[in-house]
Amino acid sequence: MLSAEFDWDSRKNHTNFLKHGISFEEVVSLFEEPYLRIRSDRSEEMRWMALGNAQGRIVAVIYTERNGRIRIISARMARKYEREIYKDRIGDTS
């Protein structure tokens, strides 16, 4: 059972789906499985990239933690090198 709470901007979720074909609702399941958490230094706000399996696909999710909640910022299919890193560290769970 997932104990974390999630939120996101609904307009950003829609834009993300149009651009990447992945909704934020789909990637919540990533946090129920083993995933790789990597610090993202592309913003002044502390952000993280989670690499993991969401519904049978290895995805990259950028998120931050605000007020005890996981706020999803973007989600996309993991790039080849990211999938390799994930499989090396976590294993092939797809």
Backbone torsions as a table, in degrees:
resi	resn	phi	psi	omega
1	MET	NA	135.8	-178.2
2	LEU	-84.0	124.8	-177.5
3	SER	-98.7	-16.1	-178.7
4	ALA	-74.6	151.7	173.6
5	GLU	-106.1	147.2	-175.0
6	PHE	-124.5	152.2	167.5
7	ASP	-151.1	167.5	179.8
8	TRP	-167.7	165.9	175.0
9	ASP	-81.7	123.1	-175.7
10	SER	-64.6	-33.8	176.7
11	ARG	-67.1	-40.4	178.1
12	LYS	-65.1	-38.6	177.4
13	ASN	-59.7	-45.5	179.6
14	HIS	-63.7	-46.8	178.5
15	THR	-60.9	-42.4	179.4
16	ASN	-61.7	-42.2	179.2
17	PHE	-63.4	-42.8	178.9
18	LEU	-63.6	-38.9	-177.3
19	LYS	-78.6	-42.4	-170.9
20	HIS	-115.1	-10.1	-179.9
21	GLY	73.4	20.4	-179.2
22	ILE	-133.3	129.4	176.5
23	SER	-94.4	158.0	178.2
24	PHE	-65.5	-32.8	177.5
25	GLU	-59.4	-37.7	-178.7
26	GLU	-65.3	-35.3	-172.0
27	VAL	-88.1	-6.9	176.7
28	VAL	-56.3	-34.8	-179.2
29	SER	-62.8	-22.1	177.3
30	LEU	-55.2	-38.3	-175.3
31	PHE	-75.7	-4.8	175.8
32	GLU	-89.2	-14.8	-176.7
33	GLU	-110.4	167.6	172.0
34	PRO	-60.6	133.4	178.0
35	TYR	-141.5	160.8	179.8
36	LEU	-98.7	128.4	-179.2
37	ARG	-109.9	123.6	-177.0
38	ILE	-126.1	132.2	177.8
39	ARG	-66.3	132.2	176.9
40	SER	-105.3	124.5	-176.7
41	ASP	-102.8	21.4	-175.8
42	ARG	-88.7	6.5	-176.8
43	SER	-146.7	154.7	174.5
44	GLU	-68.1	-32.1	176.2
45	GLU	-73.8	140.6	178.2
46	MET	-66.9	115.4	179.6
47	ARG	-123.1	156.9	-178.9
48	TRP	-129.3	151.5	169.2
49	MET	-111.6	127.0	174.5
50	ALA	-104.8	126.2	172.8
51	LEU	-107.0	124.4	-178.9
52	GLY	-170.4	-178.9	-177.4
53	ASN	-92.9	121.5	175.2
54	ALA	-127.2	108.3	178.6
55	GLN	56.5	42.6	175.0
56	GLY	84.0	4.8	178.7
57	ARG	-122.0	140.3	175.2
58	ILE	-83.6	119.3	-175.6
59	VAL	-125.0	160.6	174.4
60	ALA	-113.5	125.9	-179.0
61	VAL	-122.2	123.4	174.4
62	ILE	-94.6	130.9	-177.9
63	TYR	-150.7	166.4	172.8
64	THR	-132.8	168.5	177.4
65	GLU	-113.7	121.7	-179.6
66	ARG	-131.9	126.5	176.1
67	ASN	51.1	41.4	177.4
68	GLY	76.1	9.7	-179.7
69	ARG	-119.0	152.9	174.0
70	ILE	-90.5	117.9	179.0
71	ARG	-103.7	111.7	-178.8
72	ILE	-79.1	132.0	-177.4
73	ILE	-105.7	-41.2	177.1
74	SER	-158.3	160.4	178.7
75	ALA	-149.9	141.1	179.4
76	ARG	-156.6	167.5	172.5
77	MET	-63.7	140.2	178.2
78	ALA	-67.2	143.6	175.1
79	ARG	-72.7	163.3	-175.7
80	LYS	-54.4	-48.8	-177.9
81	TYR	-65.7	-31.1	177.2
82	GLU	-69.7	-40.0	176.3
83	ARG	-61.9	-40.2	179.0
84	GLU	-64.5	-42.8	177.2
85	ILE	-60.7	-46.4	-179.9
86	TYR	-59.5	-48.1	-178.2
87	LYS	-65.8	-35.3	177.2
88	ASP	-65.8	-39.8	-173.9
89	ARG	-90.4	-37.4	-175.2
90	ILE	-105.1	-37.2	-176.0
91	GLY	112.3	169.6	-179.3
92	ASP	-86.6	101.9	-178.9
93	THR	-108.8	6.7	-177.7
94	SER	-80.9	NA	NA
